[in-house]
Amino acid sequence: MPYILLLFQYHYKYPHWSISQMKTGIATTTMSSLPQTIILFLLLLGAFAQARDPFACDSKDAKTSSLPFCKVSMPIPNRVMDLLGRLTMQEKLRLLVNNAAAVPRLGIKGYEWWSEALHGVSNVGPGTKFGGAFPGATSFPQVISTAASFNATLWEAIGRVVSDEARAMYNGGAAGLTYWSPNVNIFRDPRWGRGQETPGEDPVLAGTYAASYVKGLQGNNGDRLKVAACCKHFTAYDLDNWNGVDRFHFNAKVSKQDIEDTFDVPFKMCVQDGNVASVMCSYNQVNGVPTCADPNLLKRTIRGQWNLNGYIVSDCDSVGVFYNTQHYTSTPEEAAADAIKAGLDLDCGPFLAQYTENAVTRGLLKEADVNSALANTLTVQMRLGMFDGEPSAQPFGNLGPKDVCTPAHQELALEAARQGIVLLNNRGPSLPLSHLRHRTVAVIGPNSNATVTMIGNYAGVACAYTSPLQGIGNYAKTIHQMGCADVACNDDKLFSGAINAARQAEATVLVMGLDQSIEAEFRDRTGLLLPGRQQELVSKVAMASKGPTILVLMSGGPIDVSFAKNDPRIGAILWAGYPGQAGGAAIADVLYGTTNPEGKLPMTWYPQEYVSNLPMTDMAMRSSPNRNYPGRTYKFYKGPVVYPFGHGLSFTNFVHTIASAPKVVTVPLDGHLHSGNATISGKAIKVNHVRCNKLSVGLQVDVKNTGSKEGTHTMLVFSKPPAGHWAPQKQLVAFAKVHVPARSQRRVGINIHVCKFLSVVDRSGVRRIPTGVHNLHIGGAKHSLSLQPVTLGVIKS
């Protein structure tokens, strides 16, 4: 290899190495003969080649850098107004789309807004490129897996790592600073192909995940942003392509009750608790209106009620979709005007750049409307420091290739995978496996040597992979057989090899499940069973295995594995989700007891019969016996399940005792309360009639580990509200993590915000606090809490 290529190869791989280290690493061969000054020159050349030029306000351009919008000392709103006043209409139009054009006369470069960072920096969007100094980035478990940890601290830590790597890639000219992540839609239907991208079916879990991950991404620098996150897809979007209905044509008919109670909750928490810099509207219509053209959703709710400090962006080509596919408007100019007037600021796609000018010319839109949209996007760019000149002189300007795929980042990916694995069944117990008795393991299944499958969708290029086969190989001698050529498992040609392997080994691990060929964007499932002949393979291998048989499932959505749950020959079942680049190591750590599993299911695992006659298109959350409708999620579905929401076993046993908790909590009402419109039969108070600030319930819970193995316990707190036909049967109100040594006890403090988490929503979409007894459940511990209203003086506005 030529000298220079060798040098750059080592420079990219080991950017923190000194020159002497590089000379030693490169060779002991030819490079050692190069003079040190030449190596230094080439290193500097390589470094400069990777450095990003300023996006705007370059100090080397005296003409533009002295303009007011470049003055960091000025308030950002003033800088934005100055810049808007200098742009021509033609220049403004080309800034309304994701691939925003340069404005050379003002020293502003072009910018690609579309980058993704769902669970690591991704190259799905055109704003990010891998290669050169950035061959990959840390790939964390898919979101549904990370959600199973119920660990908000972990979610924020992952966000910090992802934003470190994103800033490093931006500084190196390989990425942008605006990331359209996370996806916080509700996993309403178990067949949804994109459910894997979400934090699950519970609104509070999804909202807490959203706020935590966004905080990690955006940083804690006040109004300044490390990167700009985006919560998507607003709202009631959870169908991609099912039974001839696709997301581009779907009109989600949603009640006011379900909008307020379920679909909007994660977005509201993302905006108000996470202070997210962006929200993305979705492809679908909601009650006949495209979300990206609905001022009630965008202007009045996101920006008005929730006070979004940021911009609203369309899902890619959504404006074109509601004109060309949904035929919502008669002309493209009307579509452009409707979108901008509704509150859309940025179009992922070319539509607004093409048709906004004519919309203004025809009087459908004012230039002031265009200015308002641009003010929101330009403000975010200024909060990111993009108009502050040289990137290297700014906060995070020192991040570079050395800060991507670091050992610490990769260790966090492994830890996240460990925390997200859920032990569904453990008969006997069969796990953990023994280092002494299980020294030869048959590793079988279409996902047994998976790599790319482990990172799910909206992923990038991982730093490296540890497959299940490799992970188990670190603990035992392995006999590997696929059993099925792929997850479709359409024939039994490879069954005999798998069965023979199970007969020879001291333990058998079957790694089965799904991949992106079965569930993905624009690919919803038709059922919940294992694909093809996977079930047959599992049963035959279990029958032949001379040692314990362990079933490991990779999937985003739930799978009906009732056959395995009820098969006494299958000793244990693990759900690994899509566990990220280090998934195989995490699976092996759990199998052999190095890690005590702590994950809990973030979604209900339904039987196949649940979906047999249930249209994905029916958006109702609550059950309706009159029309034989079962309801959705653990909050409203009362039928049989394979595994319930929140299920997850440990290698030890935890017992809860409520050490202290109030029996009565007074709910202070303000003097504007009028009994006629504030109560339902005098039993449920409008939240907006309550002094909600700091109104919370404090609990002290003792968690005792009665087993012989230390472990981290995931504690879920549910509330059963007073009976009512529109109240859920129970709802998650808090969760916490606590590490408890064997035969020890730890006390955990829990605070439950009354207005947010002990409220319910009536049929009119009004959030209310039911008075009377709320029953709290924490594992086997129960506590009755009575909420009693008390009227205070009039609050003056």
N, C-alpha and C positions, 0 to 999 in steps of 0.2 A: 504494500500500500504506500502511496506517496507520502513523504514526510508531513506535508501540511495537513493531509486528511487524517493521518494518525494523531497529529497534535490536536486538531479540532475534535476528533472523536473523544479523546481523553478530557479535553476542556469541557465538552458538553456533559459528559458522564460524571466528571468529578470537578465541578467548577470551583470548589473550595480548596483544591490542591495547590500547593506552592509549585514553583517551577522545578525545584529539585525533585519533588514527589512525582511530577509529571514525567521528568526525564527518566526516573527510575522505573515508573510504571510503563512507559512506552517502550522502553527497551533497554535496557541491557543490550539493545541492538543498535540500529543505525541512527536513531534520533540522538543518542548520547554524543554523537560527533558534532551536532549543531551548536554553534555558539549560543551562550545564554542570552545575549542581547537580541539575537534573531528570534529566539523563543519568546522573549518578553514582548518584542514587537508584534509577533503573530498573535499572542494572547490578547494584547490590547486591541489589535485590529478586530479579532473575533468578538471581543466585548463590545466595541463600538458598533459593530455590525448588528448586534442584537439589541442595542439600546433604542428605545422609542423616542422619536422626535416629539416635541410638544404638540399637543392637539391644537392649541391656540395660544395667543399671547406670548409668542416666542421672544425672549429678550433680545435675540439677534436681529429681530425685525423691529427697529425703533419706530417705524411708522404706525404699526398696529398695536404694539405692546404698550404704548403710552395712552391708548384710548381708555375712556372711563370703564368700559366693561371688563378690562383687564386688571383693574386696580383691586387687589385683594383686600385693601383696607376699607373699601366701600361695602355697604350692605348688599347682599346678593339681590334682593328685589330691585334695587337701584341699578345694579349692573345689568340685570336682565332687561329692564326698561330701556336702558341706553342701547343695548344691542338690538332690541326689536326696532327701535327708531332708526337704525342704520340699514336694516335689511330691506331689499326691494320685495315686491309681491312675488316675483318669480323665485327669488331666493327662499322666501318663506315656504312656498309650496313644496320645494324639494327637501325641506326639513320635517315634513309631516309624515315621512315614511321611514321604515326601519333602516334602509341603506341611505341615510341622509347624505346629501351632496356637500361637497366642499364649497366654501365661500372664499376663494383665494384673495379677493381684494381686501378682506378683513382678517386675513391670516388664519382662517378656520379650515381645518382639514375635514374630509369626509369621515363619517362614522357609521359603523354597523351596530345597531342597537341589540340585535338578536344574538344572545348567548344563553346557554343553559348550564345550570349547576344543581340538578335535582339531588344527586348524592355524590357529588364530586364534579370537578370541571369537566364539561362535556363538549364534544365537537358536533353535536346535533345541529346547533345553529351555526350560521356562516361567520359569526363573529370570533370564533375560536378555531385555531389550527394547531395540531400537534406536529412535531418534527423538529429537527435541529436541536437546539438547546432544551426543548421541551418535548421529549418523546412520549410522555404520558403524564398522568396525574393520579393522585390517590383516589381509588374507587371504593367508596363506602358501600355498605349494604343498601339494597333498594329500600325506599322509604317505609313500605309496609313492614319490613323486617326490623328496621330501627325503631319504628313506632312500638313494636312488641316489647321493647325494653322499658317503656313507660318512664323514661329517664330524661327529664327536661334539661338537666345539666349536660348530659351526653349530647343531646341535640344541638345545644348552643356551641359546645366544643367542636362538633363536626363542622358547624357553620364557620367557626373561626379558622379552622384548617383550610376549608374550601376557599374562603376569601383570601387567605394568605397566598394560596397557590394561584388564585385568579389574579390578584394584584401582581404577583411575580410574572405571570404570563403577559399581563398588560404592559408591564415595564419592559418586557422583552419583545414587544410588538406582536405577540401571538394571540391576544385576546382583548375583549372589551371590558367594560366595567358595569354593564347592565345585564343582569342575569334573570331570566324569566322563570324563576323557581322561588318557592315550592308550589306543588300541586296540592291544594287543600280541599278538593272536592270530597264529598261524603261517599264512602264505598257502600252505596245503597243496595245494589244488586250484586250477588256473588259472581255473576257471569261477566261483569264488566272487565274488558281487557286492560284497562288502565287503572284498575283498582290497586294494582301493585305500586303505583306511583304515589298513592295517597297514604295518610296516617290511619286509615281505617274507617269504621262506621260510626264512631261516636263523635258528636260535634265538639264536645269539650276537649277530648283527646286531640282531635284534629286542630282545634284552635290553639291549644297549648303548644303543640308541635310547631305550628306556623309561627307563633310569636317567638319561640325559643330559637328556631333555626334562623329566622330573619335577623334576630339580634346578633347572632353569631356572624352572619354574613356581613351585616351593615356596620358593625362595630359600635363602640360606645363613645363616640367623639362629638357628642352634641348633635348639631344639625349637619355636621360634615359626615360624609359617607365613605366607608371603605370600599364597598361595592353597593350597587342598588339592587335589592331583591324585588320580586314580584309575586304576589299571591294570585293563583289562577285555578280554575277558569270560572269566572263569575257569570251566572250562577245556575244551580240545578242542572249541571252538566255531568252526566254519568252514563251515557249511552254512546257507543261509537258506531257499531254496525251490527244490528241484530234483526234477523228475520225480515230482511228487506227494508228496514228503517235505519237511516244513517244520521249522523250528527248534523249534517248540512241541511237536512230537511225536517228534523224533529222539532215539534212544538211541545215543550214540556208544560203540561197543564198541572199547575201546582197551587195548592190552597195557600191563603195568607198564613194560616197556622203553621204549615210545614216550612214555608219560606223562613219565618221568624224563628221557629223552633229547631230547625235542622239545617237547611241548606245555607243560610247566610251566617250562621254562628261562627264558623272558622274564619270567614273573611272579616267579620267585624272584629274578632280578637286579633287577627293579623294586623289590621289597620290601627286599632286603638291600643292594643297591648304591645304589639311588635313594632309599631311606627314604620310599617313597610313603605318603601318609596314608590311602589307601583302596584296596580291591580290590572289583571287582564280579563276582558269580557270574552264570552264564549261564542261558539258557532250557533248553538241552538236558540230557538225562540223560547220565551217564557210567557205563557198565556197569550200567545199570538203576536208578541213583539220581539224582534231580535234584540238580544241583550246589548249589543253594541250600538243600538239605536234607541235605547229606552232611557229617557231622562229621569224617570223614577228610580231606576237602578243606579245609573252613573252619577248624574248631577245631584240628585236629591238624597240618595242613600250614601253612596261611597264618599262623595265630597262634602255633601251637606250635613247629614246626620253624623257620619263617622269622622269627618274632618281629615280626610286623606291629605297628607303633605307629600305630594308626588304627582305622578302622571298616570293616566289610564291608557292602556294599549289594547288593540284588538288581537284576538287570536289570528293566526296568519291567513290573510285574505278573507277575514270575516265580513268586511264591508262589501267586498265583491260577492261573497256568498249570499248575503241577504238581498242584493240586487239581482244577481244572475240566476241564483238557484231558488231562493225563497220568493222572488218576485214581490218583495215588500214595497218597493217604490216603482213608479212608472219610468223614471229616468235615472241615469247614473248620477246626475247632478243633485237630484233630490236625495239619493242615498248618501252622498258625501255631506250634504247639508244636515241631514237628519243625524248622522253620526257625530259630527262636530258639535252641533247644538245640544245633543244629548249629553255631551261631556267627554267624548273621545278625544284624546290628545295626540295619539300616535297610531299610525296604521302599519301593521306588519303586512306589507304588500304594497303594490303601486297605486291602488285605487285613488287615494286622496290626492296624490301628486298629479294624477291625470284629470280629475274632474272638479277639484275644488275651485279652480280659477273661474270656470264657467258658472259654477254655483254662485259665486260672488257677483259675476257679471249680470246674472239673471235675477239678482235680488233675493235669492234663496238664503243667502248667508252674508254676513258682514265681515269686513277685514278684521274688525275687533274680535270676532269669534275665532278667527285664525290666530290672532295675537294671543288670546287667552290660552289656546291649546299649546302654542309654542312657549309661552311663559312657563308652563308646567314642566315641559321637557328640558328647557334651557336651565331652569332652576336646579333640576336634578343633576345636570351635567356640571353646573358650577359647584354644587354641594360635593361632587366627586373630585373637585379640583382640576377639572379638565380645562378651565380657563385661567389657571394659575401659573402657566409657563412650564418650565422644565420639570418633568415628572420625578427625576432623581432627587430634586431638592424638596419634595413634598413628603408628608407623612406616608409611610409604606414605600417610599422611593428606593429604599435599600433592598427590597425583596427582589430575588432573581432566581435563576435555575437551582441554586443551592437550597432554596426553600420549598422545592417541589419534590414529592416522593421521599421526604426525609424519613429516617428510621422512626422518629416519634409519630409522624403522620401515619405511617403504615402500621405502627403498633395500635394506634387509635382505631384504625379500620378493623384490626383483629379483635380488639376489645368490643367494638360495636357489634360485630358478628356474634361474639360469644353472648352478649347481653340480649340479643334478639332471638336466639334459638329457644323454641318452646318444646318442652317435654310433654307430649300429649298423653302417653300411656307408659306405664312401667310395671309390667306384670312380674311379680315374684319377690323383689325387683330383679330385673335382668340387667339393668345399668346401675352403676358404671361397670364396664368390662374390667376384667382382672389382667394386670400385667403378667401375672404368673400363669393363669389358666387359659388365657386367650392370646397366645403368641402367634397364631396363624389365623388370619381373617380373610374370608372370601368377600371381596368388594365387587358388587354386582349392580347393574342397572344402567339405563341410558344417561343418567346424570352422574355416574360414579367417577368419571374423570373430567367433569365439567370445568370449564374455565370461563369463557365469555358468558355462558348461561348464568353464571353466578352474579353478574352485575346488572342483569335485567335490562330495562330500556332507559332511554335518555341518559346513557352512560357515555364515558369517554374512552380513552385508552388507559388501561390500568398500568400501574408501575410494574407489577408482576402478579402471578397467580399462584395459589396453593390449592390444587384440586382436592376433592375428598380422598381420592386414591393416594395422593401424595401425603395428605395430612395423616391418614391412618397408617401409612407406611412409616411414619416417624415413631409409631408406637409398636408396630408388629410387622411380621412378614405377611405379605398380601398375595392372594391369588385373585387375579382380576379377570372378570368376564362381563361383557356388556349385557348379555341376555336379550336385549332389543337393540336394533341398529340405531334407533333414535326414539324420542319420546312418543312418536306416533305408534310405534310398536305394532306394526300391522301383521306380523307373522311370528312363528315360533321357531324359526331356523336356528337361533342362537340359544334356545332354552336349554338344550342338553348340556352344553358347556357350563352354563350357570349352575345347573342342578348338580353336576359332578363336582364343581368347585365347592358348593355348600356341603357336600358329603365329606370332603377332605378336610375342611377347615374346622378350627375350634370355636369359631363364631362367624356369623354371616351378617354383613351389612348391605342392605339393598337401598340404593340411592335412586329414587324414582321421582315422578312428578311431571311438571310442565316446563315449557320454555316459551320463547317469543313466537314460535310457530303455532302455539295453541292459544295464547293470551297476549295481546299487544294493542297498541294504538290502532284503531280501526279494525280490531279483531276481537269481538266479544265471543265468549264460549256459548255453546248450545246446551251444555249440561255440566254436572259437577263430578262425574266419575273420572277415574284415571283413564287416560286415552288408550285406545286400542286394546291390546292384550296384556297391558301392564298388570292388571289385577291377577290374571291367570299366572303370570310369571312369579309374582310375589307368593301366591298360595303354593305353587309347586316347589319353589325353592324352600319355603318354610317347612314343607312336609319332608323334604330331603335333608335339611340341615341337621348335622349331628350336635351342634352347639346352639346357643341362643341366636335367634334371628331378630335383627333390629331393622326397622323400616325408617328411612330418612326421606322426607318429602321436600323437594324444591318446588316452590310455586309462589305466585303473588296472591291468587285467589284461593278460597277454601276448596277442599276436595272431600267428597264423600268417601271415606275409607272405613265405613262401618264394617265391611268384611274383615279388615285387619284388626280393628278394635275388638271384634268378637272372636277372633281366631286365637285359641290358647297357645298355638305354636309360634305366634309373633310376640316376642317378649316385650318390645318397647317400640314406640313411635315418636319420632322427632319431626317437628316442622322447622326447616331452616330458612324458609322464604327464599329470597335471592340474596345470599349472604355477603356479596362483595368479593373483592380480590383475595381476601384471606379466608374465605368461607370454609375451605377444606380443612384448614388448621383449626378453626373454631369448632367445627363438627367433631373432629377427632378429640379435641380437648374435652368436650362434653361426653363423648362416648367412653372415654377412659377416666373420667372423673377429675381431671385436672381443673376443670371448670364445673361448678355446680350450676345447673340451668336456672334461670331466673325470669325468662320471658313469659309474657301472657298474651293470649290471642287478642289482636285489636279488631277482630271481626268474628261474627258468628259463623260456625261451620254447619251448614244446613244439609239435610239429606237430599238426595236426588229428587225425591218426590216434591220437595218444596217448589222447584222451578218447573215441574212438569206442565202445569197449566197457568203459569204466572207470567204475564207479559212484562218484559223489561220496560215497556212504554208507560206502564201504570205507575205514576209518581207518588201515589198516596203512601204515607208512612204508617198510618194507623190501620189496624185490622177492621174489617167490616163483615160480620157474620151474615148480614143480609145479602151480600153479593159473593159470599164464599171467598173473601179476600183475606189472606193470612197476616198481612202487616209486614213491616220490614224492620230489621235490626233488633237487637236484644230489648230495646225500649218498648217495642210495640208487638213483636211476634211472640206468641205464646205456645207455639207448637213444638214438636220434638226436634232436637238438634243432635248432630254428631258430637260437636264440642261447643260449649257456650262461649260467648264473648268474655274475655278475662280469664279463661282457663289456662293453666300452666302449672306443672308439677315441679318439685325439687327433689334432690337426693336426701333432703332432711325434712323435718316437719316444723312448721311455725304455728304458734298459738297466739291469738290476740286477746288482750284484755283492755277494755276502756277504763283507763285510770281516773280520768276526770273529764266531765262534759256537762254543760248546763242542761237543765231539764226544761227551762222556759227561757225564751228569748223574746224581748219586746221589739216590735217593728215600728219605728217612729214614723207617723204620718204627718204630712204638713197640713197647715190650716186651710189649704185650697180643696181639701178632700170633700167630695159630695157623694154621699152613699149611693145615689142612683146610678152613677156611671163608674164607680170605683170598685164595686163588688159584684160577685155572682152569688146570689142568695146570701149575701153578707159573709162569704167565706174565702174570697180571693181578692187581693188588693192589687190595683194597678201599680206596677213598679215605678212608673213616673210620678206616683203620688207618695213615694217613700223616700225618706232621707237615706239614700243608699251608701253614701260615702262612709267607709270604715265599718259598715254593718256586717259583721262576720261572726261565725261560730267557731270557737277554739276547742279542740279536742286534744287530749293527751292519751296516747295509745301505747301500751306495753306489748312488745313483740318478743316472744320467747321461742328460742330454738331448742326444741326438746330432743333433737337428734344428736348423732355423734359426728356430724360433718358441718363445718362452717358454711355459711351461705349468705347471699344477698337476697332479701325478701322484697318482692314488689307488692306493695300494699295498695289495694283499690278500695275506695270508699264510695258506696252507693247510697242513694236516698230513695225511699219509697214515699212519694207525696201522699197527702190525704186523698181518699178515693174521689174520683171524678171521671166522667166519661171521656174527657179530653186529656187527662193526665197520663204520662207514661207509667208502665208497671214498675219501673225503677229507672234511675239515671245516675251516671257517674258524676260525682261532685268533687272528688279529689283523688290524688294518688301520690305515693311517695316511695322512696327506696331506702332500705336500711340494711347494713351488713351486721350480721349477728354471729359471733363465734358459737361453736358447739356448746350446748347446755348453758347458754347465757341468755341474757335479756337486755333489750334496749328500749328506751322510751322515744317515741316519735311525736312531734307536735304537728297538728293539722289545723289549718284555717280554711273555713268554707265561707266564701262571700255569699251572703244571703240572696241579694238581688240577682246575681249572675247565675248561681248554681242551685238554689233551692226554689227557683221560680219555675213556672210552667207557662204555656201559651194557650190562650183560648181560641175558639173557632174563628174569631175575628182578627187573629194575628196579634192580639194584645198580650204582652207578657205580664204575668201576675204572680203574686206570692200567695199560695194557699195558706190560710190560717188554720191552726189546729195541729195535729200530731204528724210529724215527719219521722219515719223510721229509718235510722241510719244502720247500714250493714257493713261490717269490715270482717271478711271471712266468716267465722262462726259467731263473732261478737255482734250484739245488737244494742241500739240505744234509741230511746224515744225522746224526741225533741218537740216541744210545743212552741209554735210561733204565735204571738199574741200582739195585735195592733194596739198602739197607743197614739192618740192625737196630740200633736204639739202645736205651737203657735204658728201664725201665718208667716211664710217665708216671702220676704220682699225681693223682687228681682232687681 
